[in-house]
Amino acid sequence: MKHAGEKALDALEPVLQKIRALGALRERKRGAFYRGSIGFLHFHEDPAGFFADLKKDGDFVRMPVNNSAEIQNLIREAKCLLAD
């Protein structure tokens, strides 16, 4: 599974905007978010769809982001982790 390219990130732009609105994260490169100096969230593309890797308990957890329910789940998880 490869990191999301520019076309994929264009398609994911509404999701990226929601992540940016959370604050507390730095987007070093489009679609790659950091919490301080630690990678927190980035995206992948695959024939099966789009996926987000979210850092949870020191490891990245892969989450699908292909429909509104999956996107809301990602945003909810990210908010929860940022609140810690």
A tleap script that builds the chain and sets N, CA, C and O, in Angstrom:
source leaprc.protein.ff14SB
mol = sequence {
  NMET LYS HIE ALA GLY GLU LYS ALA LEU ASP
  ALA LEU GLU PRO VAL LEU GLN LYS ILE ARG
  ALA LEU GLY ALA LEU ARG GLU ARG LYS ARG
  GLY ALA PHE TYR ARG GLY SER ILE GLY PHE
  LEU HIE PHE HIE GLU ASP PRO ALA GLY PHE
  PHE ALA ASP LEU LYS LYS ASP GLY ASP PHE
  VAL ARG MET PRO VAL ASN ASN SER ALA GLU
  ILE GLN ASN LEU ILE ARG GLU ALA LYS CYS
  LEU LEU ALA CASP
}
set mol.1.N position { 0.852 -1.168 0.000 }
set mol.1.CA position { 0.000 0.000 0.000 }
set mol.1.C position { 0.896 1.229 0.000 }
set mol.1.O position { 1.777 1.362 0.849 }
set mol.2.N position { 0.670 2.124 -0.950 }
set mol.2.CA position { 1.546 3.289 -1.059 }
set mol.2.C position { 0.945 4.508 -0.374 }
set mol.2.O position { -0.267 4.607 -0.179 }
set mol.3.N position { 1.826 5.429 -0.017 }
set mol.3.CA position { 1.367 6.691 0.555 }
set mol.3.C position { 0.516 7.411 -0.478 }
set mol.3.O position { 0.740 7.281 -1.681 }
set mol.4.N position { -0.445 8.157 -0.009 }
set mol.4.CA position { -1.361 8.866 -0.891 }
set mol.4.C position { -0.608 9.895 -1.724 }
set mol.4.O position { 0.153 10.704 -1.193 }
set mol.5.N position { -0.829 9.854 -3.027 }
set mol.5.CA position { -0.248 10.823 -3.948 }
set mol.5.C position { -1.127 12.063 -4.036 }
set mol.5.O position { -2.137 12.177 -3.341 }
set mol.6.N position { -0.728 12.987 -4.900 }
set mol.6.CA position { -1.444 14.256 -5.015 }
set mol.6.C position { -2.908 14.075 -5.425 }
set mol.6.O position { -3.785 14.737 -4.868 }
set mol.7.N position { -3.187 13.194 -6.383 }
set mol.7.CA position { -4.583 12.975 -6.796 }
set mol.7.C position { -5.414 12.425 -5.645 }
set mol.7.O position { -6.549 12.851 -5.431 }
set mol.8.N position { -4.850 11.487 -4.912 }
set mol.8.CA position { -5.551 10.921 -3.762 }
set mol.8.C position { -5.789 11.993 -2.710 }
set mol.8.O position { -6.872 12.068 -2.129 }
set mol.9.N position { -4.783 12.822 -2.463 }
set mol.9.CA position { -4.935 13.893 -1.473 }
set mol.9.C position { -5.963 14.922 -1.929 }
set mol.9.O position { -6.677 15.496 -1.107 }
set mol.10.N position { -6.037 15.153 -3.234 }
set mol.10.CA position { -7.093 16.036 -3.744 }
set mol.10.C position { -8.464 15.465 -3.384 }
set mol.10.O position { -9.349 16.199 -2.943 }
set mol.11.N position { -8.636 14.172 -3.569 }
set mol.11.CA position { -9.907 13.525 -3.236 }
set mol.11.C position { -10.178 13.547 -1.732 }
set mol.11.O position { -11.328 13.595 -1.295 }
set mol.12.N position { -9.108 13.512 -0.956 }
set mol.12.CA position { -9.230 13.494 0.509 }
set mol.12.C position { -9.248 14.902 1.126 }
set mol.12.O position { -9.294 15.032 2.349 }
set mol.13.N position { -9.211 15.935 0.312 }
set mol.13.CA position { -9.121 17.307 0.821 }
set mol.13.C position { -10.193 17.632 1.863 }
set mol.13.O position { -9.869 18.286 2.854 }
set mol.14.N position { -11.453 17.213 1.698 }
set mol.14.CA position { -12.430 17.496 2.763 }
set mol.14.C position { -12.036 16.864 4.107 }
set mol.14.O position { -12.287 17.443 5.164 }
set mol.15.N position { -11.431 15.699 4.063 }
set mol.15.CA position { -10.968 15.041 5.295 }
set mol.15.C position { -9.789 15.825 5.866 }
set mol.15.O position { -9.716 16.052 7.074 }
set mol.16.N position { -8.874 16.236 5.001 }
set mol.16.CA position { -7.714 17.003 5.459 }
set mol.16.C position { -8.160 18.293 6.140 }
set mol.16.O position { -7.581 18.694 7.150 }
set mol.17.N position { -9.178 18.938 5.595 }
set mol.17.CA position { -9.681 20.171 6.210 }
set mol.17.C position { -10.218 19.913 7.614 }
set mol.17.O position { -10.014 20.724 8.518 }
set mol.18.N position { -10.899 18.793 7.799 }
set mol.18.CA position { -11.411 18.453 9.132 }
set mol.18.C position { -10.269 18.185 10.103 }
set mol.18.O position { -10.345 18.570 11.269 }
set mol.19.N position { -9.226 17.539 9.639 }
set mol.19.CA position { -8.059 17.279 10.490 }
set mol.19.C position { -7.369 18.593 10.841 }
set mol.19.O position { -6.995 18.812 11.993 }
set mol.20.N position { -7.200 19.457 9.859 }
set mol.20.CA position { -6.571 20.766 10.123 }
set mol.20.C position { -7.356 21.556 11.162 }
set mol.20.O position { -6.763 22.258 11.981 }
set mol.21.N position { -8.680 21.450 11.138 }
set mol.21.CA position { -9.535 22.194 12.065 }
set mol.21.C position { -9.397 21.721 13.508 }
set mol.21.O position { -9.814 22.427 14.426 }
set mol.22.N position { -8.822 20.547 13.724 }
set mol.22.CA position { -8.644 20.042 15.082 }
set mol.22.C position { -7.604 20.847 15.857 }
set mol.22.O position { -7.624 20.861 17.087 }
set mol.23.N position { -6.699 21.515 15.147 }
set mol.23.CA position { -5.626 22.247 15.806 }
set mol.23.C position { -4.648 21.264 16.436 }
set mol.23.O position { -4.816 20.052 16.297 }
set mol.24.N position { -3.651 21.760 17.112 }
set mol.24.CA position { -2.668 20.947 17.844 }
set mol.24.C position { -1.801 20.078 16.943 }
set mol.24.O position { -0.928 19.371 17.445 }
set mol.25.N position { -2.012 20.106 15.629 }
set mol.25.CA position { -1.205 19.300 14.706 }
set mol.25.C position { -0.516 20.216 13.705 }
set mol.25.O position { -1.004 21.295 13.368 }
set mol.26.N position { 0.624 19.748 13.249 }
set mol.26.CA position { 1.365 20.453 12.199 }
set mol.26.C position { 1.354 19.588 10.960 }
set mol.26.O position { 1.627 18.390 11.033 }
set mol.27.N position { 1.044 20.175 9.840 }
set mol.27.CA position { 1.052 19.460 8.570 }
set mol.27.C position { 2.370 19.783 7.870 }
set mol.27.O position { 2.473 20.773 7.145 }
set mol.28.N position { 3.364 18.948 8.094 }
set mol.28.CA position { 4.693 19.192 7.524 }
set mol.28.C position { 4.694 19.077 6.016 }
set mol.28.O position { 5.334 19.858 5.312 }
set mol.29.N position { 3.972 18.095 5.540 }
set mol.29.CA position { 3.811 17.850 4.116 }
set mol.29.C position { 2.320 17.575 3.941 }
set mol.29.O position { 1.686 17.022 4.839 }
set mol.30.N position { 1.765 17.947 2.818 }
set mol.30.CA position { 0.326 17.789 2.637 }
set mol.30.C position { -0.105 16.354 2.962 }
set mol.30.O position { 0.388 15.388 2.380 }
set mol.31.N position { -1.039 16.250 3.908 }
set mol.31.CA position { -1.571 14.953 4.294 }
set mol.31.C position { -0.771 14.214 5.350 }
set mol.31.O position { -1.152 13.115 5.750 }
set mol.32.N position { 0.333 14.795 5.811 }
set mol.32.CA position { 1.165 14.174 6.862 }
set mol.32.C position { 1.167 15.090 8.080 }
set mol.32.O position { 1.775 16.160 8.068 }
set mol.33.N position { 0.483 14.656 9.121 }
set mol.33.CA position { 0.292 15.476 10.318 }
set mol.33.C position { 1.164 14.981 11.463 }
set mol.33.O position { 1.325 13.780 11.680 }
set mol.34.N position { 1.722 15.949 12.191 }
set mol.34.CA position { 2.609 15.651 13.310 }
set mol.34.C position { 2.072 16.295 14.564 }
set mol.34.O position { 1.483 17.376 14.538 }
set mol.35.N position { 2.291 15.602 15.662 }
set mol.35.CA position { 2.004 16.143 16.995 }
set mol.35.C position { 3.363 16.385 17.612 }
set mol.35.O position { 4.040 15.447 18.033 }
set mol.36.N position { 3.759 17.634 17.667 }
set mol.36.CA position { 5.136 17.951 18.051 }
set mol.36.C position { 6.054 17.433 16.955 }
set mol.36.O position { 5.871 17.761 15.783 }
set mol.37.N position { 7.031 16.633 17.325 }
set mol.37.CA position { 7.967 16.088 16.336 }
set mol.37.C position { 7.628 14.643 15.952 }
set mol.37.O position { 8.369 14.005 15.204 }
set mol.38.N position { 6.520 14.141 16.461 }
set mol.38.CA position { 6.121 12.743 16.246 }
set mol.38.C position { 5.017 12.650 15.189 }
set mol.38.O position { 4.023 13.374 15.258 }
set mol.39.N position { 5.195 11.763 14.219 }
set mol.39.CA position { 4.161 11.533 13.227 }
set mol.39.C position { 2.880 11.072 13.907 }
set mol.39.O position { 2.912 10.205 14.780 }
set mol.40.N position { 1.757 11.651 13.507 }
set mol.40.CA position { 0.470 11.355 14.143 }
set mol.40.C position { -0.530 10.749 13.165 }
set mol.40.O position { -1.308 9.872 13.540 }
set mol.41.N position { -0.514 11.209 11.915 }
set mol.41.CA position { -1.518 10.777 10.953 }
set mol.41.C position { -1.016 11.000 9.532 }
set mol.41.O position { -0.474 12.058 9.211 }
set mol.42.N position { -1.202 9.997 8.688 }
set mol.42.CA position { -0.919 10.138 7.259 }
set mol.42.C position { -1.847 9.207 6.495 }
set mol.42.O position { -2.558 8.396 7.089 }
set mol.43.N position { -1.836 9.327 5.189 }
set mol.43.CA position { -2.811 8.620 4.367 }
set mol.43.C position { -2.157 7.718 3.331 }
set mol.43.O position { -1.037 7.961 2.881 }
set mol.44.N position { -2.890 6.670 2.966 }
set mol.44.CA position { -2.460 5.714 1.948 }
set mol.44.C position { -3.570 5.561 0.916 }
set mol.44.O position { -4.742 5.821 1.188 }
set mol.45.N position { -3.164 5.131 -0.278 }
set mol.45.CA position { -4.137 4.779 -1.308 }
set mol.45.C position { -3.855 3.362 -1.771 }
set mol.45.O position { -2.713 2.902 -1.789 }
set mol.46.N position { -4.921 2.691 -2.140 }
set mol.46.CA position { -4.846 1.286 -2.507 }
set mol.46.C position { -6.032 1.005 -3.433 }
set mol.46.O position { -7.019 1.740 -3.394 }
set mol.47.N position { -5.962 -0.027 -4.256 }
set mol.47.CA position { -7.147 -0.351 -5.058 }
set mol.47.C position { -8.405 -0.558 -4.204 }
set mol.47.O position { -9.520 -0.390 -4.698 }
set mol.48.N position { -8.233 -0.919 -2.942 }
set mol.48.CA position { -9.376 -1.103 -2.040 }
set mol.48.C position { -9.925 0.214 -1.520 }
set mol.48.O position { -11.004 0.232 -0.927 }
set mol.49.N position { -9.211 1.322 -1.725 }
set mol.49.CA position { -9.679 2.629 -1.279 }
set mol.49.C position { -8.611 3.417 -0.556 }
set mol.49.O position { -7.416 3.154 -0.687 }
set mol.50.N position { -9.070 4.394 0.213 }
set mol.50.CA position { -8.180 5.266 0.982 }
set mol.50.C position { -8.139 4.798 2.441 }
set mol.50.O position { -9.126 4.306 2.987 }
set mol.51.N position { -6.972 4.967 3.043 }
set mol.51.CA position { -6.775 4.572 4.431 }
set mol.51.C position { -5.954 5.631 5.151 }
set mol.51.O position { -5.106 6.293 4.553 }
set mol.52.N position { -6.220 5.779 6.440 }
set mol.52.CA position { -5.444 6.672 7.295 }
set mol.52.C position { -4.678 5.823 8.293 }
set mol.52.O position { -5.212 4.856 8.836 }
set mol.53.N position { -3.439 6.183 8.529 }
set mol.53.CA position { -2.654 5.578 9.604 }
set mol.53.C position { -2.612 6.580 10.738 }
set mol.53.O position { -2.034 7.658 10.600 }
set mol.54.N position { -3.221 6.229 11.855 }
set mol.54.CA position { -3.334 7.098 13.021 }
set mol.54.C position { -2.498 6.509 14.150 }
set mol.54.O position { -2.635 5.328 14.472 }
set mol.55.N position { -1.630 7.324 14.756 }
set mol.55.CA position { -0.760 6.862 15.848 }
set mol.55.C position { -1.573 6.714 17.118 }
set mol.55.O position { -2.140 7.676 17.636 }
set mol.56.N position { -1.616 5.478 17.608 }
set mol.56.CA position { -2.371 5.172 18.825 }
set mol.56.C position { -1.524 4.247 19.690 }
set mol.56.O position { -1.109 3.181 19.236 }
set mol.57.N position { -1.271 4.636 20.904 }
set mol.57.CA position { -0.465 3.838 21.833 }
set mol.57.C position { 0.899 3.481 21.241 }
set mol.57.O position { 1.391 2.369 21.428 }
set mol.58.N position { 1.499 4.426 20.531 }
set mol.58.CA position { 2.852 4.240 20.009 }
set mol.58.C position { 2.949 3.528 18.676 }
set mol.58.O position { 4.036 3.432 18.106 }
set mol.59.N position { 1.828 3.023 18.165 }
set mol.59.CA position { 1.827 2.328 16.876 }
set mol.59.C position { 0.785 2.948 15.952 }
set mol.59.O position { -0.208 3.520 16.401 }
set mol.60.N position { 1.034 2.822 14.661 }
set mol.60.CA position { 0.037 3.295 13.706 }
set mol.60.C position { -1.055 2.241 13.529 }
set mol.60.O position { -0.782 1.051 13.371 }
set mol.61.N position { -2.286 2.715 13.561 }
set mol.61.CA position { -3.462 1.881 13.346 }
set mol.61.C position { -4.068 2.310 12.016 }
set mol.61.O position { -4.345 3.493 11.815 }
set mol.62.N position { -4.274 1.374 11.119 }
set mol.62.CA position { -4.829 1.683 9.795 }
set mol.62.C position { -6.356 1.696 9.864 }
set mol.62.O position { -6.992 0.767 10.361 }
set mol.63.N position { -6.918 2.796 9.340 }
set mol.63.CA position { -8.365 2.982 9.355 }
set mol.63.C position { -8.841 3.346 7.952 }
set mol.63.O position { -8.240 4.210 7.312 }
set mol.64.N position { -9.899 2.714 7.458 }
set mol.64.CA position { -10.439 3.099 6.157 }
set mol.64.C position { -11.115 4.466 6.251 }
set mol.64.O position { -11.695 4.809 7.281 }
set mol.65.N position { -11.036 5.241 5.173 }
set mol.65.CA position { -11.683 6.566 5.124 }
set mol.65.C position { -12.363 6.738 3.763 }
set mol.65.O position { -12.006 7.624 2.987 }
set mol.66.N position { -13.336 5.889 3.490 }
set mol.66.CA position { -13.969 5.876 2.180 }
set mol.66.C position { -15.424 6.319 2.176 }
set mol.66.O position { -16.021 6.465 1.110 }
set mol.67.N position { -15.991 6.531 3.331 }
set mol.67.CA position { -17.372 7.025 3.403 }
set mol.67.C position { -17.510 7.894 4.648 }
set mol.67.O position { -16.595 7.968 5.468 }
set mol.68.N position { -18.647 8.542 4.782 }
set mol.68.CA position { -18.809 9.504 5.877 }
set mol.68.C position { -18.702 8.855 7.258 }
set mol.68.O position { -18.165 9.474 8.177 }
set mol.69.N position { -19.188 7.646 7.427 }
set mol.69.CA position { -19.089 6.968 8.729 }
set mol.69.C position { -17.630 6.692 9.080 }
set mol.69.O position { -17.215 6.895 10.221 }
set mol.70.N position { -16.856 6.232 8.107 }
set mol.70.CA position { -15.432 5.952 8.352 }
set mol.70.C position { -14.660 7.232 8.643 }
set mol.70.O position { -13.774 7.251 9.497 }
set mol.71.N position { -15.001 8.300 7.929 }
set mol.71.CA position { -14.339 9.589 8.151 }
set mol.71.C position { -14.674 10.111 9.546 }
set mol.71.O position { -13.791 10.591 10.257 }
set mol.72.N position { -15.936 10.021 9.941 }
set mol.72.CA position { -16.328 10.467 11.278 }
set mol.72.C position { -15.622 9.655 12.361 }
set mol.72.O position { -15.237 10.196 13.398 }
set mol.73.N position { -15.457 8.374 12.122 }
set mol.73.CA position { -14.739 7.528 13.070 }
set mol.73.C position { -13.291 7.993 13.212 }
set mol.73.O position { -12.771 8.063 14.326 }
set mol.74.N position { -12.640 8.309 12.101 }
set mol.74.CA position { -11.262 8.818 12.146 }
set mol.74.C position { -11.193 10.118 12.938 }
set mol.74.O position { -10.337 10.272 13.810 }
set mol.75.N position { -12.085 11.047 12.639 }
set mol.75.CA position { -12.079 12.343 13.325 }
set mol.75.C position { -12.315 12.147 14.828 }
set mol.75.O position { -11.643 12.768 15.651 }
set mol.76.N position { -13.256 11.296 15.174 }
set mol.76.CA position { -13.557 11.015 16.592 }
set mol.76.C position { -12.333 10.435 17.304 }
set mol.76.O position { -11.992 10.864 18.407 }
set mol.77.N position { -11.678 9.466 16.675 }
set mol.77.CA position { -10.476 8.854 17.263 }
set mol.77.C position { -9.358 9.887 17.419 }
set mol.77.O position { -8.697 9.941 18.456 }
set mol.78.N position { -9.154 10.696 16.395 }
set mol.78.CA position { -8.097 11.712 16.446 }
set mol.78.C position { -8.366 12.705 17.576 }
set mol.78.O position { -7.456 13.047 18.332 }
set mol.79.N position { -9.603 13.164 17.693 }
set mol.79.CA position { -9.969 14.094 18.769 }
set mol.79.C position { -9.692 13.477 20.132 }
set mol.79.O position { -9.135 14.128 21.016 }
set mol.80.N position { -10.080 12.232 20.294 }
set mol.80.CA position { -9.880 11.541 21.560 }
set mol.80.C position { -8.392 11.457 21.900 }
set mol.80.O position { -7.992 11.719 23.035 }
set mol.81.N position { -7.583 11.092 20.920 }
set mol.81.CA position { -6.147 10.986 21.164 }
set mol.81.C position { -5.508 12.333 21.453 }
set mol.81.O position { -4.588 12.419 22.266 }
set mol.82.N position { -5.982 13.386 20.798 }
set mol.82.CA position { -5.441 14.728 21.033 }
set mol.82.C position { -5.851 15.268 22.395 }
set mol.82.O position { -5.168 16.134 22.942 }
set mol.83.N position { -6.944 14.777 22.950 }
set mol.83.CA position { -7.403 15.228 24.257 }
set mol.83.C position { -6.555 14.647 25.392 }
set mol.83.O position { -6.558 15.182 26.500 }
set mol.84.N position { -5.830 13.557 25.124 }
set mol.84.CA position { -4.991 12.923 26.159 }
set mol.84.C position { -3.798 13.769 26.501 }
set mol.84.O position { -2.992 13.387 27.350 }
savepdb mol mol.pdb
quit
